[in-house]
Amino acid sequence: MLSTAAVSTYIPSQRTPDQATHPGYFRIIRQGPPEAFSSKLVAERDYPKGSVIAPLEGLTFGEKRYSSVQVSENEHVELNSDLVFMNHSCDPTTHMDVEKRAVTALKDIKAGDEMFFFYPSTEWDMAQPFQCWCSTSKCIKTVRGAKYLSSKELEQFTISAHIAKLAKERDEKA
């Protein structure tokens, strides 16, 4: 579980919306109108599998929202950084490691590659479900959260400890 002490104070108004939070690490590619949710996060340099891409810092606790990340069984945080533009894929390139408070590479990532994470790896029941377009062999089609996936489906992915615990509790009740 992420302790309150581990969440640093971050005041978003201290930077402009166009100012990158991690220059030289990744950048936002803005596409289409904001309401289309079609922007993406692209690596600015190579990341070998297993490496830390960015620490999770400057987080603020908040309500479950489309932009939040679940960090424990019942807590959500806002990323307050360009990481909020990282899209979902059922064949993710990164893991949002909320226990270690870092985004890590699940496979080799080259400069220019889009970075993805598997949203149900941190989200039990999402505030805003959507249809997945990744079309990979592991595609879950509708992204609603880990609650809606069987334990067998979840075994294909790297998931957070709180998601594994919630899935185990669900399965024990069944």
Secondary structure, DSSP 8 states (H G I E B T S, - for coil): ---GGGS----GGGS-TTS-SSTTTEEEE--S-GGG---EEEESS-B-TT-EEEE--S-EEE---TTEEE-SSS-EEE--SGGGG-EE-SS-SEEEETTTTEEEESS-B-TT-B-EE-GGGT-SS-SS-EE-----TT--SEE--GGGS-HHHHTTS---HHHHHHHHHHHHH-
